[in-house]
């Protein structure tokens, strides 16, 4: 477990399947994320869960939990490049009752510390949809800098959106 002040990060468990499926099928939660909104059955997600649980490869995914052990979201490091010591990051709070309480920011700080102190990563990158102001504000408050833009990169609700490329040296 990776412990913080208000939350902790733990590996995904098979018992998380139902809540992960609920979040995955929520349009508001997933429309701006890299995989986009694509509803999935519980049966299909169960097949996919084994790869999500595996933290031995180039992806490290964790459930964000409050002190009372209730899962509220997910965070991960993706596409870790062990030669260049870089990774991408992704985070979401799936439990809408826990939005705007600082849990996402604390989760990012925790995983950044883990990335630096245990994985020896030196840089984390991400993409954020241009008009997702809440996410852009979060990343800027964590010290990520804008380094570029992909024009008309992501198709969301019938329109192509620009993606802002951001990065942070740890």
HELIX and SHEET records of a PDB file:
HELIX    1   1 UNK A   14  UNK A   16  5                                   3    
HELIX    2   2 UNK A   17  UNK A   24  1                                   8    
HELIX    3   3 UNK A   27  UNK A   30  1                                   4    
HELIX    4   4 UNK A   42  UNK A   53  1                                  12    
HELIX    5   5 UNK A   96  UNK A   98  5                                   3    
HELIX    6   6 UNK A  103  UNK A  117  1                                  15    
HELIX    7   7 UNK A  133  UNK A  141  1                                   9    
SHEET    1   A 8 UNK A   2  UNK A   3  0                                        
SHEET    2   A 8 UNK A   7  UNK A  11 -1                                        
SHEET    3   A 8 UNK A  60  UNK A  66 -1                                        
SHEET    4   A 8 UNK A  71  UNK A  81 -1                                        
SHEET    5   A 8 UNK A  86  UNK A  93 -1                                        
SHEET    6   A 8 UNK A 123  UNK A 129  1                                        
SHEET    7   A 8 UNK A 159  UNK A 169 -1                                        
SHEET    8   A 8 UNK A 145  UNK A 156 -1                                        
END                                                                             
